[in-house]
Amino acid sequence: MTTTYQFLAAWVTSRIDDERGASLVEYALLVALIAVVCIAAVTALGSSASSKFSEVASNL
């Protein structure tokens, strides 16, 4: 995971320092990647939270 983060950080830094600027496609890919990560995190945490709420409700 750390190497992926380092790669993305280096890639973004190289794109920011580039005088030509980043294209709309590159920004769209970054937004899509962030959206996929957020959806995966919400899905993983959502099922865990749902099971905890169900457990608490059944104990009440």
N, C-alpha and C positions, 0 to 999 in steps of 0.2 A: 504494500500500500504506500509506503514511504517513497519508493522509487517512482511510482505513478505520480504522486504529488510533486516530487522534484522535477519530473519530466514536464508536467503541466505548468509548473511555475516557471521553468526555464523557457518553455514554449511561449507562454504569455509575455514574459519579459522581453523575449526576442521580437515579438510582434509589436510591443509597445515602443521599443527603441527603433524600430524600422521607420525610416522617414517617409516611406510610401504610404504608411498607415495600414490598418487592418481592413479587410474587405467585409462587406455585409455577410458573406457566406461564412467567414470565420467566426464572426460574432454569433451567427445563427447556430453554428455547430456547438459553440460553447454554451449557449443557452439551452440547447437540446440536451447536452450532456448533464448540465446541472439539473434540468427537469427530470431526467431519468433517474439520477441519484436521489433526488428528493422523493420521487414516487416510490422507489424501492425502499427507502427508509420509512416512509409513512406506512407502506404495506407491511413491512416487517414489524414495526412497532405497534401498528394498529391491531394486528391479530393477537399480539402479546397483551396489549392493554385490554382488549375485549375479553380475553380469557380471565384476566385478573378481576375485572368488573363482575363477570359472571360468578367467579368464586366468592367474591365479597357478598354479592346479592344472595347466593345460596346459603351463606353462613348467617345472614341476617334472618 
